[in-house]
Amino acid sequence: MKKVLLMTALAFSFSIAHAKEIKLPSGSYLETCENCYIDCETERLTCDCKRINKKMNKGTSKKLTECEGKTLSNQDGSLECD
């Protein structure tokens, strides 16, 4: 039982350490979007982004492979490749 708990604790600490290494991609979206995170399984960046009317569009996302070599921007609450 102790061995299982130790292995679980090690796996959990590794996943937290790995998550901290992931950096958000560059782009102007960082000025008007918040709560951004990357889901490594789906390769999607998800954020809450301001619309032109100043309301937040919660949970907008973009598949990062669509934006390789490009920066990201917030276009009226939606993440877009530049």
Buried (B, 14 or more C-beta within 10 A) or exposed (E): EEEEEEEEEEEEEEEEEEEEEEEBBEBEBBEBBEEBEBEEEEEBBBBBBBBEEEEBBEEBBBEBEEBEEEBBBBBEBBBBBE
